[in-house]
Structure formats: structure tokens, C-alpha cells
Amino acid sequence: MQTNLLAYDPAKHAQLITHYCLSAQPNERLLVGGSTASLPLVGEVHRAMLRAGARPVLRLTYPGQDEDFAALASDAVLDNVHAADLEDVRGLDGSVRIIVSEDLPEVDPRRRARLLAARAPLQSARARKKWSLTLYPTAHGAQKAGMTPEQYEDFVMRAMSLDRADPVAAWGELRERQAQLIERISRADQVQIQSANADLTLSVKGRTWANSDGKRNMPSGEIFTGPLEDSASGWVRFDIPATYQGVMVRGARLEFKEGKVVAATAEEGEDTLLAALDTDPGARFLGELGIGTNDGIQQPSGNILFDEKIGGTVHLAVGRSYPETGGTNESAVHWDLITDLRNGGRLLLDGEVWQENGVFVAG
């Protein structure tokens, strides 16, 4: 049993977000968005940004606010974004979104999908600015992760390198390690994922690999790209559960042909899976192939922000590509789904084994 558990420090977390993730500059208008359940961190980020000379803009939401919107809004409100909302986002220099784990009311997944599609212009405008996504640990998050609150706080601190005397230096070390991986995989044309849960081939020829070093996602620890949109062939089962719009989906299995999802099932949450794939035409194509590298995260916690970074896992996102990778797929959806390769799985680059059982074995 682990002893000397680290207590969560929102002030230290806020310093990392403000100065490392967003690099807040004087007079920048920076959005700080979060649930009322994350107020301790929201307040610390607000104060840190003010000390940096920035102009923080606070946007608080109550638990289940988006679900109420999806369930109760009229068709005209649900399916359209107000011009003032779009102008407000365009007037920002950057944003941080602080998420929490919470129980959310059930909503028709089709109405969720409509809301997501309507808000796509907001997401696109926000993505063109600097942005960061992070998590505030709560008792609910601990319960979902199967940990005590004290264990969960320790888990979060270590995942974000907040246990280190110099967290920024720790993220720099990870960046260098990931750069070496990118140097090799950038020379590959074809990536194969093989395990008891996958037999999938993708082309990444000509695409750019991103070194995710905590600037956008905190925590991070992954390299990712946008595979060629028509290249996915085969099937994959995602053995780590993933949440979509507050609904847990377990055992999702996707079959691909010429890049498109042609069959989809799930052991739990299949209606939500199918609704997500039917959001728009781009939702049935892949926007991302990501490889987790954060060895400080060893177990799933029920939160994608952490789980997709687990060293020895691979995640695939259906939907929107990140343009900086060269991906061209457009969708209101970007949903990461994870398969674990630490027990008998392999990654092959142009037929050569590059990673086996979650460990990189070839340079």
C-alpha cells in the first residue's frame, strides 16, 4: 500500500496552467471555464492570471448544465449558435477549461449530438486560439477511479508532474523523449495495431506527428497524428471504457473499410456510440491516432484526459482531425477510444515491430 500520499495543491496547479500551459501574457483576454465544483482551482487560476497581467474572463457552469440545455432547449435554440456567442469566442486570446467528474442526467443521445453539431463553430473558433484542458480532482472522480480521495489527489499530482520540484522541467524531459519516438515514426508509411483486441492497419504517410507535452492537455504524454482519412482497414475493440457526453461506453468495437466505420457495436452504451457516429458524415472516419507515453499513469481512472495517456496504450479518435497534423477530416465529434497493448499487443511500422507489450523495442 502506497504511503506518503501527496495532497492536491490547487495553487501549484494554477501556476502550471497559467505560466506553462497558456503562457499568459499582459493584457491577454483569457477564458477560465469550469464547473462550480472546481471553484478552488478556478479561483487560483484567476488570481495567477491577474498577477501575470492578463484579463481573465470567468465562465462557471453548474453540474448538468449542458444536459439541461440539450433536453430543454427549443429546436431553434438547440440547433443554432447565437452570433454574439461566436463573437465572444473570437475576442479571446486563449482559454482553459477545467473539468470535473460528475453524475449527469440522461439525455437523448440524438439531442446531445445536435447540440454538439450546433456548437461546432464555437469549438473551431476556440481551437484557433491557444487553449488548455485540465481536471480538478473531486470525491466523485476518486470514486469513479476506484480510489480513496487521498489516493486520487496523489494520482492527479503525479500524473501532472506536480510532485516534482520543477514540473516544467519534468514536462521538458517528456518532450525530449517523445521527440525521439516521433523521429522514428515520422519515417513510417504504415502503422499496424495487433492484439487480441485489434487487427487494424492505418496509413500515416506524409502526416505530421504532434509532441503533446502538457501545453494543451494537462496531464499529457502522447504523440499523435491524423491518419489518412481513407486508410483505416480492419477492426479494433476498445477494452478501456470511455465516456461520451456523460454516458459510459464499454467494449466498443469498430470495423473499418476504406477509412470508414462500417460496423459498430458496444457491450454497454451502444445507442450512444451509434448516435455519435451518426452526428455527421465525418464522425465515421478517424481524426486521430495517438500513442500514450505517460508512465506515471498506470491504471484507468474513468477519465479520458488521463486514460488516453497511459503508457502502452493506443487511442483512436473518431471525428475531427487536428489540422496541424495534416488531417482533413471535419466533424463536430472528436471522441477518443482506447485499446491497451500492454498484454500481448504490438505496434508495427511498415512491418517492423516497434512496440511490444507496451514497451518500445526498436529505434
N, C-alpha and C positions, 0 to 999 in steps of 0.2 A: 504494500500500500504506500502511495506516494505521501511523503511528509513535506513540511516547509512549503505549503501551497502559497502562491503569490496572490495577494488581494488586488482586485481590479483598481486601477488608478485612472479616473477619467481625465485628470489634468494632464498626465503624461500622454494619454491617448490623443487629447485635443492638440497638444503641441506637435505630435507626429502628423496629424491631419492637416493642420494649418501651415506648417513650415515645410514638411516634406511632400505630402501628397498634393496639396494645392499651391504650394509656394506663394502664399498670399502676399500681394504687393500693395503699397499705399494707394488708396482711393479706388481699389477694385471693388465692384459690386458682386458679392459672393453669397449665393443662396445656401442657407443651412436648413435643410428639411428633415423632420423627424417626428416620430410619434411622441405623444405626451409621456409615454412610458420611458422615453430616453432623455428626459429633461436634464439629469445631471451632466450628461455628455454634451447636449445641446448648449447648455449654459457655459460650459468650459470652452467649447469651440467659439462661441460668440465672443467671450472675453479675450481669447487668444487672438482672434481676428482683429478686434478693436485695438489691441496692443500693437498689432502689426501695421496699423494704419488703414486697414481695409474698411469697407462698408458692408457689414453682414446684414443679410435680409433673412429673418426667421419665418419659417412656414411650418406650423405644427398641425398634425393630424391626430384625430382620436382613433383608437383601435376599431377597425371595421369600417372606416370612413369610405374607402373606395368600394367596399362591398355594398354599403348603403346606396352609394351613387349608382352602381350597376343595377341594383334591384329596384330603385325607386324613381330614377330619372325618367322623364318623358322621352319618347323616341327622338324628338328634335334636340334635346339636351344631351342624350346618350351618344348620339351619332355625329355630333359636331363640336368642334372646339371653338370657343369664342375668340375673336380676333385679339381682344385685349390680353388674353392669356398667352397667346403666341408672342405678342409684342413684349410682354413682360419677360419671357424667357430670352428673347433676342437682346434685351437690355442688360443681361447678366454677363459677367466676365468668367464665371465658373460656379460650381455648385458641389456640395457634399450632401449625400443622402444617408441618413442614419437609420438603419433598420433594426427591428427587434423581432423576436419570436413571439407570436401571439395566436390565440384561438380566434378564428374568423368565422363569421356566419356563412352558411352555404348559400350560394347564388347560382342561378342557371349559368352553366359554363358558356352558353352561346351569348348571353348578355355581357359576360366578362370579356369575351372575345371582341364584341362590338365596341366596348369601351376602350380596349387596348388599341383597336384599329383606329378609332377616332383620335386617340391621343398620340398617334404615330408622328404627326408633325411637331408636337412638343418634344418628343423624345429625340427626333432628328435634330432639332434646333439646339437642344441641350447638349447633344453629343458633339456638336461642333465647337463647344467651349471646353475648357479644362474641367474635369469632373472627378469625383471620388465617391466610392461607396464603402461604407463600413457598418459595423454592428455594435450595438450596446448590449452587454450581457444582462439577462433578466432571469428570474427564478423559473419562468416558463421555458426559456431557452435551455436551462440546465435540465429540467425535467424531460424535455424533448430529446436531449442528447444522452439521457440516462446517467447523468452526473448529479452530484450534490451541487448547490450553488457555489460552494468554495472550490470544488474541483473545476467547475465550469469557468469561473473567473480566472483560475490558473491556466486553463486550456486556452482562453482567449488571449491572455497576456503573452503566453509563449508563442502562439500562432502568429502574433503581430510583432514578435521580437521585442516586446515591451519589457521582457525580463532581462534584456541586455543593457549594459551601462550606456551604450551608444546605439540605439535602434537604427539610426540612419546608416551607420557603418555596417550593421548586420544586413540590411537590405542591399547595400552595395556589394557585399560578398556574394549574396544570392544572384545579383545581376551578372556578376562575372562568371559564375558557374553556369548560368543559363546561356550566356553568350557562347560558351564553348559548345553547348548542345546545339545551338542554332547554327553554328559554323558547319557542323556535320549535316544536320537535317536539311539545310538550305541547298545542299548538293544533290538531294534525292528528288526523284520524279514521282515515285510511288511509295505509299505507306500502306502496310498491311497490319491489321489488328487481328490476332489469332488467340483464341482461348476457348474454354468450354462454353463461353457466352458470346463468342463473336467469330465471324469469318467475313471480314469486311476489307475491301480494297478502295483506296482513295488516291487521287492524283493531286499533288501539290506543286506541280511543275510551274515555275515562274512566279509563285506566290511568295509573299514576304512573311517571315516569322517574327512575331512580336515578343519582346522580352518583358514579361509582366512582373515588375519589380516592386509592387506596392504603391505606385503612384496613383493608380485608378482604383484598384480593389485593395482594401486593407482588411484582412490579410490577403496576400497574393502568394505567388510561387507557381508559375506555369509559363510555358511557351505555347503560342497558338498562332494559327493562320486560318485563312478561308480556303478550304479545298475547292478545286474546280467544280463548278456547280453541277455538271452532268457526269461526274466521275464516280460517285459512290455506287458500289456494286457489292451485294451480299446482304448480310444480316448482322444484327447486334442486339443483345439483351442487356439491359441496364440493371445490374444487381444491387446498386446502391439507390435507395429510394430518393425521389426528388419531388419537391413541391412546386405546383404551378398555380399561381393566383390563389394561394392559401389551401389548395387541395393536394393531399398526398397521393402520389402515383408510385406504385410498386410493380416491379417486374415488367416494365415496358419493353416491348420487343418491336423493332422496326426492320422491315425488309426494303432494300433499295434496288432500283433498276434504273440505269442511266441517270443517276443522281437523285431520283425522286422516291419518296416513300410510297410504296405501292401496297403495303400491308402493315397494319399496326394493331397490336393487342397489349393488354396490361392485366396483371393479376388483380390489381386494385386501382380504381380511378380511370378506367378505360374511357368513360364518357368524356372526362376532362382531357385526356390525351387526344381523342379524336376531334374534339372541339378546337383544341389548339392547332392541330394540323389543318383544320378547315377554316382557320381565320382568314387566310388569303392565299393566293397561289404560291407565294414564296415560302409559306410555312412548311411545305412538304419537301423542301430542299435544305441542305446543310449550309449554315453560315460560318461554322467554326469547327476546327479540330484542335483540341487543347490537350497538353500533356502536363500532369501535375508533378511538381518538383519540391513541394514544401514538406520536408521530412519531419518538421516539427508538428505536423498534423498526421496522426496515425490512425484515427478512427473516425467514422462518420458521426456527425453531430446533428443531422437533420436540417442543416442549413447549407445551401449551395455555395454561398460565399466561402465557406471553409472546405466543404466536401470535395469540390472540384479541384482543389489544390493538393489533395492528399498525394504524397509521393508514391508513384507506382500505379496511378490510375490514369485513365484517358476519358475525356469528356467530348461529346459531340453536341453542338447546338443546332437545333432546327430553327430556321428562320433567318433573320437579318445578319448580314455579314458586317464585319468592321472594314470600312473602305481602305484603311491604311494597310491592310494585309493583301490588298488586290482583289478581295472578294467583291462580287457584284450583286449578290442576292439581296432582294429587298422584301421586307416583311415587317408587320407590326410586332411579330413574335421574335424573341431571342430566348430560347429555353435550353439550358444546359442539362444534359443527361450523362450519367457517369457509369463506366464499367471498370471493374477492378482487375488488374493484371498481376497482382502480387502472388497469386497461387496458380501457377501453370500458364500464365499468359505471356505473349510475346509481341513485340513491335518489330517489324521488318522494314528496312529501307532498301528498295529495289532488290528484294530477295535476301538481303543480308540481315541476320539477327542483330538488332541494335539495343534492345532491352529485353530481358527475360526475368520473369518473376519480380517485376518492378525494379530491377537493377540494370543500369546501363552497362553493357558488356563489350561494346565496340566503339571505337573513336571515329 
